[in-house]
Amino acid sequence: MYHLWIRLLRWAWIGILLPLTCAIAVEPAEWADQHLDEIVLLYQHFHRTPELSFHEKQTAERVADELESCGAQVTRNVGGFGVVAVLKNGDGPTLMLRTDLDGLPVTEQTNLVYASQVRTVDDNGAEVGVMHACGHDIHITNLIASAKFLSQHKNLWSGTLVMIGQPAEEKGAGATAMLNDGLFKRFPKPDFALALHVDSNLGAGKVSCLSGYSMANVDSVDVTMNGAGGHGAQPHTTIDPIVQAAHLVMDLQTLVSREIKPTDPGVVTVGAIHGGTKHNVIGDSCHLQITVRSYSDEVRNKLLAGIQRKAKAVAASANAPEPEIKISEGTPSLWNDAELTNRLTRVFQNVLGVSLVEQGEPSMGGEDFSQYGKRGVPILMYRLGAVEQKRLDRFRELGQPAPSLHSPLFYPDAKPTLRTAVITTCSSVLELLPAKL
């Protein structure tokens, strides 16, 4: 009987210690180090083969195949070439991990051995080079690598993972397309959603987090000032639309400086003016293209209303026909949930070290990951350092800015960037979908 009790105690301890031993032996950092070379090779594949927004057919197919090999239930062609992969692992919350799939119409100039040589015809019929100049190839690779770790170590977590490959982030349209195609109706609606984005000014190995407003509302406004054309030598017989446009450009400068509270961010930029055909001809119209950035709905509405008011006032002052104004809503501002941000910031500090986790800065750029937050899901998008610190230091020594995202010269230092991505993503999943005891 004594020996039987000893055996039972040994089996009991084995039952307790074996899962603990497995958990210690398969920490995300150790797994990432063991598989880093193959992860980088996968990254290089995606870097070589970028596709434009809403044309991500081959990228989506490879992502779908990889996630399917992890045991996920995969659905293709959601909202275009969107991919939805559901990996269920017992009871628990639902977490959505998102990657964007599309590249940019940029001709790569990095001289990397795996640089993109892709050329294609864009939606306007122009031949363009294509490049992952915004780091979406890092995002894609991270999602697949994290899925592999999590599918191989189901003893460490419990719940449901919804992993999506989203098209057309660069057009600010892919998230809406997937939502309109039933993302939160056909598939489990997440309790949390997580994404990361490379940062060309943050050292590889680091991340940054910011709760609250992180990225901006983005709106485009097209204004056509109308006039009455004629000879440039007889301006008194005309109503000059270019003079109206010049007047409007100056008037718009007071919208932010005099009508918006100084502590509320706002941007109104006239990015393009098109008018006239010849030195001595006054045309009938002049077209302005304006980008508008804000955080709050109040400031957003005030800026858009102000542009319309000022355009009409300029036309009235010139006794001109009323201008044509078209507002195209882009992405809403991205609000990182405070509780989720604080919770995962602590996780990142634990797995990377406090010195490698920085306080993020708000940006006036746009990101359609915000759309998922607008549908009532707590979200966090954190920034992932993508350039080794020694490279950033060298740029500073030379008095040059590091190549920014969307630059034909931008490239991430893949190994440290991907290692940090996988560690932080997998650690976030283990935190938000804890294993049942």
N, C-alpha and C positions, 0 to 999 in steps of 0.2 A: 504493500500500500504506500509506503514511504517513497519508493522509486516512482510509483505512478504519479504521486503529487509533484515530485521533482520534474517529471516529464511535462505535466500539465503547466507548471510554472514556467518552464523553458518555452513551451509553445506560446503561452500568453505573452511573455516578454518579446519573443520573436514577432508576434502579431502587432505589438506596440512599436517596437524599434524598427522593423523593416520599412514601414512607410516613412518614418522619420529619416532613416538612412537614405532611402530613395530620394526624398525631398532635398536633403543636403547634397546628395551626389549629382543632382540634375538642376542646380540653380541656373537661371537664364544666362548669367554671365559665363559660367563654365561651358554650357551648351553652345553659346555663341562663339566662344573661342575655338571649340572643337570643330565647328562647321563653317568658320568664317571664310575660308578659301572658296568653298562651293557657293556660299551666299554671294560673294563678290562676283563669281563667274555668272551667276544668274542676273545680277545687276548689270553687268557688262552687256549681256544679251538685250535687256530692255533699253539700255542706253543706245545701242546700235540701231534699234528698230522702232523709233518713235512714230506716232501717228497723230494727225490733227484731230481737233475736237469733233465729236460725233462721227469719226472715221476710225475708231480704235478697235477694229475687228480682230486683227491678229493678236494685239495686246490682250484684249478681253478673253480670247480663246485660250491663250497660254495661262492667264490667271485662273480661269475656270478649271482648266485641266489640273493645275497644281493644287488648287483647293479641293478638288474632287479626290485627288490622290491622298489627301489628309482625312478622308472619310466624311467630308461635309456633303450635305445635300445641296447641289448647285443648280441655280436657275440662270439661264443666259438671256440676253436681249431684254433687259428691264430698263425702260426709258432710253432706248437706243441700244448701245452695246454694253449696258450696265450688267454687272455680275452680282448675284446675291448668293452667298454660301452660308448655310445654317449648320452649325455643329452643336448638337445637343449632348450634354453630359450630366444627366441627372437633374435634380431639383436645384433651383437657385434663380438669381436675377438673370436678366438678358442684357448683354453688352454688345453694342455695335462698334466695330472697327472699320474705318473707312480709308480707302486710298483713292486718289484720282488717277486717271489713266492717260490723259492726253498730253501731247507735246505741243510745241509752239512753232509757228512759221519763221524759224530763225536758222540761218546757215551756220553750222558749228565751225569755230575757228580755234579749237583748243589744241589741235595736233595730237590728241591722245590716240594710241594705237587702236582703241575701240570707239573712236569718234563716229558719230552718225554721218553717213554719206547719203542719207535719204533725201530724195527730191520728189515732189509731187505737185499736183495742180490743186490750188485751193478752191474754195466755194465761189470765188469771183473769177475763176478761170486763169489766174496767174500762176506761173511756175515758181515754186518756193522751196527752199531747204526746210528740213524739219529737224528739231532738236529738243531734247528734254532739258531745256534751259531753266526750268523752274524746279527741277529736282523730283519730279513725279516718279522717275525711275527708282529713286531711293525709296519713296513711299510704297511703291508696288512691291519691291523686293522685301521690304520690311514686313509687309502684311503676309506674304507667302512664308517667309522664314518663321515668323511668329506663329503662324498656323501649324507649321511642322512641329515646332517645339510643343505647342499646347496639345496637339493630337497625340503626340508620343508620351505625354506625361499627364494623363487625365486624372491620375491620383492626386494631383496638386490643386485641382479646381473643380467647381460644380456649378452648373447653370447652362445657359445657352449663349453661344457666340454667333452673332450675325456679322459676317464679313462682306463688305461690299466694295466692288470696283466701280467707281463712278465715272461716267464720261463727262466731257465738256466742262470741266471746272474753269478752264481758261476763258470760256464764254459766259461763265456765271449762270449756266443753264442746266447743267447735268443733274444737280440735286433736285431741282423742281421737276425735271423730266422723270426721274425715278419715283419721286413721291406721287406724281400724277399717274404713274403706272402701277400704283398700289403698293409701294414699298412698305408702308406701315399697316397695310390691310391684308395683303397676301402673305406677309411674313411677320414673325413676332416683332411687336413694337418694343424697342429697347427701353430699359430703365436708365441707361447711360449711353452716351456716344463719345468716342475718342478718336482723335486724329492728331497727326503731327505734321509739321512743315519744316523743311530745311531752311536754315538761315545762313546767308553768305557772309555775315559779319560776326557770327558767333563761333568760337573755337570748337573744333571737332572734339567730342567727348563731353561737351556741355549741353545742357538744355536750359530753357527759360520758360517760366510760367507767369501768367497774368490773369487774375480774376476780373470779372466785369468786362467792359468794352475792350475788345482786343483789335478788331478790325471794323471798317466803316461801312455805312450805307454807301452804295455807289449808284449814281443816276447819270444818265446821259441826256442832254438837252440839245435839240437842233432848232436853231432860230433862223428863219429866212426874213431878212429885212427887204421889203418891197419898195420900189420907187418908180420913176418914169425916166427911161433912158433917153440919150441924145448925144449931141456933139460935145466933146470936152471943151471946145472953145466957146460954147454957149450954155454954160451951166445954169443960167437963169431960166432956161426953158425946160429944165429937168428937175427931178427929185432924186438926189444922189443916195443910193442905198449904201455905198461904201462909207460916206460920211456918217450915216446913221449907225453903221456897224462900229465905226471908230468911237462914236459917242457912247454906244452901248457898252463897249469894252471898258471904257473908263468908269461908267456908272456902276458896272457890276463890282468894281473894286470896293465899293462902300457897303456892299451887302454884309460881308463878314465883319469889316472893321467898324461899322456904325449901326448895324441892325441886330447883330448876334452878340449875346453876352460874352465878354472876353474869356470867361472860363469854359465856354462851350466850343469845342473844336468845330471848324467848318472850313471847307475849301471850295472855291469856285474858280475853275481854270478854263480859259478859252484856248482850246488846243489847236483849232484850225479856223481859218477864214478863207472863203473862196468867193471871189467876185471879180467881175470885169473880164475883158478879152483883149484890150488894146490901149495904148497910151492915150489916145484922143477920143476914146469912146466911154461914155457913162452908161453903165448897164442898167438893167431893170431890177436886179436883185443881188443880194449878197448873203451868203450862207455862213453861219457860225456854228461850230461844234464845241459844246461845253461839257466838262465833267464836273459833277457836284459830289462832294464827300461830306459826311456828317456821322454822328453817332446816334443821337436821339431822334425819335419821330418828330418831335416839336421843331427841332432845328432843320431837319430835312424838309418839312412842309413849308417852313418859313423861307428857306432859300429858294425852293422851287417856285413858290408864289411870287417872291421878289423878282426873280428873273423875268417872269411873265409880265409883271407890273411895269418894270423898267423898260422892257422891249416895247411895250405898247405906248408908254409915255414918250419914248424917243420918236417913234413913228408919228405920234400925234403932234409933237413939237415941230416936225418937218413937214406937216400936212401930207403925210404919206399914207398909202393904204396900210391897213392893219397887218402886222407881221404874222407869219405862220410859225407856230411853236409846237414842237413834238417832244414829249417827255417819255423816255424809255427807262423804266425801272430796272435796275440791275440787282445786285445782291443786297440783302439787308445787313445791318451791322451784326457783327459776331460778338455774342455775350457769353463769356466763359462762366459757367456756374461756380459760385464762390465755394460752396461746400465741396464739390468735386475737385476743384482746383487745389484747395488747401489739403485735401486728403491725399491726392496723388503727388503733390509737391513733397510731402513728407516721405512718400514711398521713394521718389527719385533721390531725395537726400540720403536715404538709407542705402540705396543700391549703388549710387555713384559717389556719394560724399557731398557734404554741404557746399564745399567750395565750387563744385561743378554744376550747381543748380542756381541760376540767376533769376532775379526779378525781371520779368519781361517789360517791354515798352509798348504802348498802344501804337497802332499803325493806321494810316488813312488808306491803306490798300483794302481790297475787297476779297472775300472768300465765301463761296456758296455753301460751305459746311454750316454756315449760320442758319440755313433753311431748316435743318433738323432741329435746332434749338427753337425756332419759331413754331414748330409743331409740338412743343411741350416736352421735349427730351432734354434733360440736363447734359450739356456738352462741355468738352474741353478740347481745344486745339493748342498744343504746346509747340515751342520752337526747338528745333534740333540743330545744334552746331554742325556745320558741314565743311569747314575749312580749317586745316591744322593751324594751331596758334603760331607756329614759326612762319607759315606763309603770310598770315595776317600781319605779323610783326615786320616782315620784310616789305610788304606793301607800305606800311607806315614809314619805315626808314626811307623808302624811295619817294615819299610824299604823294603816293598814289592811292586812290580808293581801291579796295578789292573788287573784282568784277562782281556786279550785282546779279541777282536772279533776272532772267530774261536776256542777259548778255550772251553774245556768241562765244565769249571767253570764259564763262563760268563753268567750273566743274567742282564737284565735291571730292574730298579725300575719302574714298569709298570705305576702306576698312574701319577706321575709327568711327565714322559716321554711322555705318550700318550696325556695328557692334553696340553702340549706344542706343540706337533705335530699337533693336531687338530686346535689349535688357530692359529698357523702360516700358516698352509695349507689353512684354510678357509679365513683368512685375506688376503692371497696372491691372492686367487680367486676374492675376493671382490675388490681388487685393480686393477687387470688386466682385469676383466670383469665387469666394473662398471654398475650400474643400469642406464637405460635411464630415464632422467627427463621428 
